[in-house]
Amino acid sequence: MKKPFKVIFLIFCIGFIIPNVFSQWRYPNYKNINDDVIITYEVKYDRDLSEKEKQSIRFKREIVVIFNKDKLLQKTFTNKTDYETSLLFDYENEMAYDRRQHGNKKEAVKSKFKKPQKETILQEGRVETIIGFPCLVSTAKIKGQMRELYSTKKIGLKFVKHFNTEGFLLKYSANDKYLGTYTVTAKNIHYTKLPESTYSQNGFIIRTPDEQKQYVEESKELRNENKQEAIDKIDEEAPKYSLRSIKGNKFKSKDIIGKIVVFNFWFTTCSPCKREIPQLNKLKSKYSEDDVVFIAVALDQEYKIEKFLRKHPFKYDIVEDGRWLASKFGVSLYPTNVIIDKNGNFKFFKSGFRSDITEAMSYKIDKLLNQ
């Protein structure tokens, strides 16, 4: 769910997990790191996941770790192109940043390096090689099973995540409460020179754990307030309006009494808004324009909308610069979908991305058409 300039994603907020990092975080040979290093890890789940599970933001398709002498960036890739999680470790200042990026929204929770809590057992005398590095072998209990993890001291940095071991992890296991246990293994390494901006925090809203907790609580409260306001609107008369779409079509509330009117409130940099557009297009194709009018009220100006539409066709009639109408309707979160009946009354008012939004809207439209 998004709000311009103050975007609110409850799952986005709650999804932060403050990392247990480490003390004694560099070995003497860290000075031998001359360029930036990129290690790519493959992720394998113990069980076969469904296609739906693979589309979840919890699914890890690949992990890439980038580092130099002083900073390390771990980026986790999913099948969601508009959603990214990353961890930034600042070895010089002993600070860790747990980061989430969704569209243009960037947030991070910062914490001091901490001693890892997950106990491991070193397998004395055993050495394994991964991507050319000799690795110590340890075991740790993951969901009741002993799993192996491999780490090397040859790299110079201590990167052990939440495992109480030594070295730089090149293989380890973890568990997701919904997707199950998975194993992460380094598959290749590359040396290059990257710009300092690779590790930049520009654009991120950075909070302490206490500030994040307060933010989550305020987000919950705001969600509940908006939900109640939406409920209260049902059966109320919708505000009067007079609109002109970017195609030149005119819409006046008094002239379309007798038709069902479907509104979508959105803006071009709103990732959840963009995600639902293909489904909204299907919804519009289902109904005759003689019975149902579809209007998309964008906050952007026309030139931004036209540029957006080249890549993302939207079949609704689109109204530009519609912040005033959003305010008039009481819309504060995006996307918001509204249905007004033939008498001009609110019958549907839902904010935020929902996977079943078009099914819910179709059900309501059909019900209103049959009245």
N, C-alpha and C positions, 0 to 999 in steps of 0.2 A: 504494500500500500504506500502511495507516495503523496507527499505534500510539497509544493514548490518552496524551495529555500529551507524547508524543515521537513525533510522526507522521513516518514515513519514506516519502518518495516519491523513489526514485532518479532517475527522470526529472525530477522536480520539482527536485531538487538540481542535477543536471547541466545542466538547462535554462538556468541563469543565464549571461548573457553580460555581462561587465563593460563598461559603455558607455564609448567614447572620447568624452569631452565636450569642453570648450573653455576657453581662457583669454580674457581681454578679453571678458567675457561680457555686458556691458550697454553700450548706447549712451546718450549724454546725454539723449535724449528718452524714456528709460524712465520718467522722473518724470511723464510725461503719462498713464501708465496709472493711471486713477482707480479703476475697478471691476475685477472679474474678467472675463476674456475666455475665451470658449469657441469653439474652432475645430474643426469636424468635417471629417474627411478620408475620402474614399472610397478603396477599395483595389481595383485591377484587376490581375488576373494576365494574363500574356502568353498563356497557353494555357487552354483550358477544363479545369477540374478536375472530377474525379469526385465523386460524392456522398460516398464514403468519405473522400476527401482533404479535403472541406469539413468533415468531422466531426473532423478532426485538431486537436490543440491548437496546431499550427503555423499553421493557416489564420487569416488576418486578415480579418475581415468588415468592420471599421470601426475607425478610430483617432480618438480625441478628445483634444485638447490643451486644458488649462485652465490659466490663469496669471494672476498679478498682478505687482506690481513685483518681488517677492522670490522667488517660487516658481512652478514649472511642473510640472504633472502630465500625463504622457502615458499614456492608458489604451488598451490594445489589446483589442478585442472579438472573440471567436471565436463559434462556434456552441455552445460548451460553457458552460452557464449557471453551472456550479459552478467554473469555472476562469478566472482573470483575471491578466493581466500588466500591469505599469505601470512607468513610470520617473518618479522624482521628482527634480527639480533644485532645489537650494537655492542660489540665486544669492548670497545674503548671505554664506554660509559656504563657497561654492565646493565643494559636495559633491553627488554624484549617488548615487541609490539605485535599483538594479535589483530590482524587486519581483515576487514571485509569490504569489498567493492561491488556495488550493484548499480549498473548504469553509471550515472554521474555522482552517486552517493558513495563517499569514502569515509569509513570510520575505523578507529583503532583503539585498543585498550592497552595501556602501557603498564609494565610491572618490572620490578628489579629482578635480576637473575636469582634463582632459588635453587637449593639443593634438590635434585630429583628424588622422588619418593618411591619409585617402582624398584624393588630389590631384584638383583640379578645374581646368578651364580657363575663365576668364571670357570670355564672348562680348562683346567691347567694342562699345559703342554700341547693343546690343540690349536692349530693355525690353519686358516682357510684363506684363499685368495679371491678377491672380487675386484674387477676392473683394474687388475695389476697391483693391488695393494694387499700386503699380508694383513690378515685380520685376526684379532683375538675373538674367541668364540665364548659367548655367555648364554645362559638360559634364563628365562623369566616366565612366570605363570601368567597366561592370558586366558581368561574365561575358563579356569580350571585345568588348562593344559600347559605343559612346559613347551615353550617355543624358543628357537634359537635366534640370537641376534649377533651380527658380526660388526666389529668396529676396528678402526685402524688409528694408530698414533702418528702415522707417516705424514698425514696431511697438515698437522700443526694446530688445528682448532679442535676444541671439544664441542661436539654436536651430538648430544645423547637424548634429546627430547626429555621424556619423563623417566628414562631408565637410569638407575644409579650404577653407572659403569664408566669406563674410560674410553677415550678415542672419539672418532668420527663415525657415526652409524652409516653403514653401507647396506645393511639388511636388518629388518626388524619386523615384528608383527604388532597389530593393534586390533581393537574390536569396536565396531559401531553397533549401538543398541538395536538398530533397525536392519542393517545390512549384514551384520555378522563379522566374523574375524577375517582379516586380510593380511597379506604379507607384502612388504615394500622392499624392493631389491634394486640396487644401483646397476644400470645396464651399460652406461657409457659415460665418459668424461671428456671435457673439451676445455682448452685453455685459450683465452682471448683477452682483449682489452675492451672493457665496456665503459660507457660514460658514467660519471658519478651519479647522474640522475636515475640510474638503475635502482639505486637504494633510497631514492628521494621519498620524503613524507609529504611533499607538497600536495595540498588539496585534501588531506586527511583531517578529520575531526578526531583529536586524540583525547581520550578520557582516562582517568584513573579507574581502578576497579570500583571504588565507592561512587564515583560520578556515573559510571556505567550502570550500576545497580539502580541509582536514582532515576536515570534516563529510562531504564526499562519499566520502572514503576509508573513514571509519568506517561509513558507510551501506552501502557495498559489502561490507565485511567482515561486518557484521551480517546482510546478505541471504544471504551465502554460508553463514554459520553456521546460519541458520534453514532454509536449503535442505537442508543436510546433516542437521540434526535431523529434518526431515520425512522424508527418505529412510530414516533409521535407524528411524523408527517403523513403517514398512510391515511387516506381518505380526506386529507385536507385539500383545499383548492390550490392548484399550482399558481404561481405568480404569472401575471400577464407579460407577454414579450412580443417583440417585433424584430425579426432577424432577416439577414440576407447572407446566403452562403457564398463561398468563393466562386461557385459556378454561376452566381447571379440569381439563384432561386430565392424567393421571398416567403417568409413564414410568419404569420401573425396568429397569435393564440386564438383570437376571436373567429378567424377564418377557417381554422381546422378543428373546431368543435364538431364532434361526430366521427372523428378519426382517433385511432390510438396513436400516441406520439411517444417515440422511444428516443431518449437522450443519452449520449455518452459524453462525459466530461473527461478531458485528457490533455496531455501536452507532449511534444515531440521527443523530449529527452527522458520521458517516464518509461522505464523498462517494462513494468507490468502492464502499462497501457499498450505498449507495442506488442506484447505477448498475446493479448486477447484479440487483437484486430482480425487475424484470420478467422477466428470463430464468429466474431461480430459480422464479418462479411457473409458467412454462411447463413447467419440468422436473417440478415436483410434479404438475401436471395430467396428465402422461404416464403415471404409475404408479398402481397400485391401492394403497390403504392396507393391504390384506391382505399385500402383499409388501414395501412400502417405507415406512418411517416418516421423516418430515421434521421436524426440530426446529431452530428458530432460537434460539440463545442470545445474548440481548442483554445488554450491560453496564448498560443503563439501567434505571431503575425503571419500574413499570407506567404511571404517569401520563404520563411522557414518551413511552413507546411508543404509548399510546392516541392521543395528540396527533399523533404521526408517522403513524400508520396511517390517519388521516382523509384525508391527501393521498397516501399511498404504501401501498396495500394490499399485504400480505405474507401469502401463503397457507400458509406453514409454521406449525406450532404454535410459539408464541413463549414462551420462558422469560425472565423478568425477572431483573435483578441477578445475572447469571451469571459474574461475574469469577472466582469461586472455581472454577467448572467449566473455564473457559478456562485457568486456572493448572494445574489437574489434568491437562488434556489437553496442556499444553505449548504453548498458543497465545499468541503475543506480538505478532503482526501481524494487521491487519484489512483486509479481510475474510479469513477462513480457512474453507475448505470441507473437510469430513471425511466419508469413507464408511467404515462399519464393516460387515463381512460377517456372515453368519448365525451364525458361531461367535464373534462378539464381537471380531474382530481388525481392526486398521487396514488398509485396503486403498487408501486415497486420502487425501492430506493436502497441500493446496495453499493458500498464502497470497498475498494481493494480488489486485487486479482483473485479470482476463484476459478478453479478448473472446471466447475460445472455451471458457470454463470449463464451461458447461452441456453442450457437446458432449463434452468430456472426461469429465464426470461421467456423462452418459448412457451413454457407451461402457462405462465401468467398471461401472455398475449392471446393464446388459444382460448383461455378461460374468458377473457374479456370480449373476444370476438363472438363467443357463443352466448353471451348474455343478451 
